[in-house]
Amino acid sequence: MEFHKMHANGDDFVIVDARGRSIAMTSPLACRLGNRHRGIGFNQLAMMSDGQDGHVELAFWNADGTPLDACGSATRGVADLLMRETAQNFVFVRTKRGLLRCERRQGGAISVDMGTPSLDWRDVPLAREADTLALPLAGDPTACSMGNPHCTFFVDDLSRVDVATVGPAMEMHPLFPQRTNVHFVEVLSRSHIRLRIWERGGGIPLGSGSCSCGAVVGGIRRGLLDERVVVVCDGGPVEVEWDGSGGVRLAGPVEHIYCGEIDRPMLDRAL
C-alpha cells in the first residue's frame, strides 16, 4: 500500500491512492497507521478511489480509526496531487459532501469549496432540539456541521482558555451524540480571528480546515465577521470565505513531506 504524507500548516495527513487497486481501508487499519509510534502518524487519513462518474472519490478517517465525512486539509492535499498529475489548475473531487471544485490560486495556495454548512440541529447533529446559533451551554457557543460537527466558543482572551481540559469535556457532552470538534475563537477584527481547536478523535492539532470553516460560519452568523476571514491557527493562517448562503471556500498552503510504502506485515496485523 503506497501513501503520501503531507501537511497544511502542520496539520498532517496521509493520502492512500487506491485508484485501480483493490484496497480496503478499515477502522482498525486506519487506527494502526495513525499511531505516531507504531505506524505513520497523522491527524487524518484520506483514501482516493475511482469514482463512478469519473471523478476521484475521497473517504476520510481520524487517527483513532473513526470515519468522517470532511477534511479540508486532506482534500486540499489530494487536489494538489491531482493538479500536479494532470498539469491543470483546477480539479473536482467527490466526497460525502458532494462534488467539490478545487483550484490552485496565484502564489500556490489550494482552494476548495467545502460545501454548504448544515445549521439545523438535526443535521449537526444534536441530541435534542436547540438553537444552533446559541446552544444551551455555558459559554454560549454556536454549532454547525461541515460534514462533521462543530461547536464554537467566542472568547475575549484565547491565552486564558485551557483547551486540553475544556475541549475533551465538550467533545463528549451529551448534547452531541456523535461527539464534536470544539473551537475557541478570539476575534481580532471583522476579517481576522485567532483559533485554537480540540479535534474530535484527535486532540489539539496545529490546524484544521473544516474547523476553520466551522468557526468562521459561527462568527458570520453571530454578526462578528465579514464574508472573507483570515484564520490563524497554531500552525499558521488559512483563508475562509462564506456569503451566508452557499458553499464555504477554504484556501491555504499544503506541502508534500514524503512518499512511502506500508509493509504487508503491518497490514496483516491490523486486519
N, C-alpha and C positions, 0 to 999 in steps of 0.2 A: 504494500500500500504506500504510494508516494504522497508526499504532502509538501505544502509551502507554509513556512512560519513568517508572519507579518505582524506589523503593529501600526496603530494610528494614535500618535501622541502617547505611546506607551501602553495603550490598550491592546494587548497582544492576542492574536488569534491564529488558528491553524486552518488551512483550506485543504481538503482532500478532493482530488479530481477523480470522480467515478464515471466520467463520460466514456461510453463504450466499454465499460467494465462491469463485472458483477461483483459489487462490493456492498455488503450490508453493514450499516452502522447501527449499533445498539447502545442503549444507555450504559451498560457495564463497560463496553469498549470505550465510549467517549469519556467515561469517568477515569478509566485506566490511562488513557492518553493525556488527560488533563492534569494528572498528578505531576507536580513540578519536580519530584524527586525520583519517581519510578517510571515516568512517561516523558512526554514532550513538555507539557505545561502550557496552559493558555487560559484566557478568560472565556473565550467561546471557540467552538469548532463549527466550520461551515463545510458542508459536502455539496459539490457540484455534480449534477447528474443530467442526463439527456431529457429535455422536456418534449412532450408530445407535440407542441406547437412550434418546435424548432428553437425555442429559447432555452437557455440553461436554467435548470431548476435548482433552488437552494433550500437546504434544510439546516437547522442550527441546533446545537447542544451547548449547555453550560458545562463548566469544568466538573460539576458534581454529577453529570450524566443526565440532567433533566433537559427535555427538549424545550425550545422556544420558537416563536413564530417570526421574530425580527431581531436583527443585529446590524446596526448601522455601520459599525467599523468593518466587520467582516464582509458586508455587502459591498462596501467601497473597495475593499481589498480584492474581491473577486472581479469587480468591474475593472480595476486597474490591470489585472492579469489578462482579462479578455480583450481589453482595448490594445494592450501591447501585442497580443497574439494576432489580432485582426488588423492592426495598424489603423484603427478608427478612433475618433474622439468621443464616441458615444456607443452605448450598448444597452440592451434590455435584458433583465433577468427576472425570473418568476419566483416569487416566494408565496407564502400563505397570505401575504398582504396584497397579492395581485402581481401584475406585470409592472415592474419598476424601471423607469428610464434613468440611466446613469451617464454622466459625461465628465470629460476632463476639462477643467477650466484653465484659462491662461494662468501660468505660474505653476501648474501641475496639480492643484487641488482636485480631488474627486468629489463630484456632487451626485447625490442620489435622491430621488423622490421617495420618501418613506411611507407614502400613503396618507389617507385622511385619518386623523385621530378619532378614536371612539370615546364619546363623552357620556353616554348613558350608563347608569350604574350597573345595568345587567351585562354590559359589554366589557367593563373593566377587568374582571367582574368584582362586584361587592356582594357580601353575604346577604344584605338587605337593602331596601330602597333608601337612598340618601342622595343629597345634592352633591354632585362631584365637584362643584365649584367651591364648596365649603363643607368638608367632611365633618361629622360629629365627633371629632377627636381633639385632644389638647394640642394647641399649636395651629389649629385652623388650616390644615393642608388641603390641597386640591388633588384630584385624581383624574386619570385618563388611561387609555390603552393605545399603545403604538404597535400592537401585536403582542405585547406583554404589558402587565400592569405597572402603573407608575403613581407614586404618591409624593407630592412636592410640598415642602415646608419653605416658607419665606421668612428669613431671619435677619436681624439687624447686624449681627456680628458673627460671621461664619467661624471665626477662630475660637469662639466660645462653645461651639457645638461638639459634643463627644459622639462623633459619627459611629465609632465602634461599639458604643453602648446603645444609643437610641436607634440606630439603623436595624440591627437584628431583631430588636423587640418589636419594631413597627413592621418589619418584613413578615413576622409570624402573627400579627394581630388578627383576631377572629373576623374582623371586617373584610379581610382579603382571603377568600377560600383557596386561591391559587398562589398565595404569598404575593409580595410586591417588591419592586425596586423602590428605593427611598432616596429622595433628593433633598438637599439643603442648599438654598439659594440666597445669596446676598446680591441685591440689585444695586449695581454701581451707577447705572444710568439707564435710560429707556432703551439703549441699544447695547448694553454691556452688563453681563452678570458673571459672578463667580459661583461655581458649582462644585459641591462635593457629593459623593454618591456612596450609598450602600447598595450593592447589586444583589438581586435575588439569586441565591445559589453561588455567589462569587466573592462576597466580602467587599473590600474597598479597592476599586480599580483606579488607575490613573486617569481614566476617561471612559466614556460610553456614548456612542452615537445616539441610540434610541433614548437613553436617559436625558441627553442634552435636548432632544426634541420634546420629550415629555415635560421637562422643566420649563422650556420656552412656551409651550402650549398653555401651561398653567399660568404663567406670568402675563401672557397676552389676554387670556380670558379674565384675569383679575384687573386688567387695565393698567398694568405696571410697565408693559413693554411695547415697543413698536414692532412692526412686521419683520424686521431684519435685526438679528441679535448675535453678537459675538459672545460665545460661551467659553469661559476659561475654566477648564478642569485642572486637576493636579498635574496632568501631563502636558497641557498646552491647550490652545484655542481651536474651536471649530465655529462655523457659522450656521445658524438656523434661520430659515425664512418660513413664515406662515401668514396667510392673509385672513385667517379666521374661518375659512370655509373649505378650502381644497386640501391638497396634499402638502405635507411638511417637507421642505427641502433641507438636506443636511450636506455640508461641504467641509472638507478638511483634508489634510495630508495622510497618505499611507506610505509605509516603507516596507520593502522586502528584506527579510533578515537572512533566511537560508532555505534551501530545499533539503528534503531527506526522504528516507525510506524506512518504514516501520517493519521490523523483523517479524517473521512468521511466528516464532515462539511467543512474542508479546500478544499477538492477535489470538493465538490459541488459548493463552491463559485468561484472556478477557471474555472469550466466547463460551 
